[in-house]
Amino acid sequence: MLSNDERVLAALIYFVSFFTVFIGPIIIWLMKKEDSRFIDYHGREYLNFLISYTLYTIIATILCFILIGFLILPILGIVGFIFTIIAGVKAYEGNDYRIPFILRLL
């Protein structure tokens, strides 16, 4: 059974990312990953998400030279925003959520 603190901290990993893309989530994850498997899971999931979408953005930026990137970049932004909100809500509900289309590196 998950405590309320675990659920809130896991959700904060996602929601604080709107203000501090990397620093906020990494601080929460590093401070609490030893205490909770749930927080560790969501911290890893967010970092995999961040790494994957950073790579996708770099590739889309390069593709701007052949005009396809101009279509892909806004889609990446919208999808990244939506998946972050969904993951934060699922974390608050106490569910493990696998964000689609990300590379599992960590």
Beta strands, then each sheet from edge to edge (+ up, - down):
end
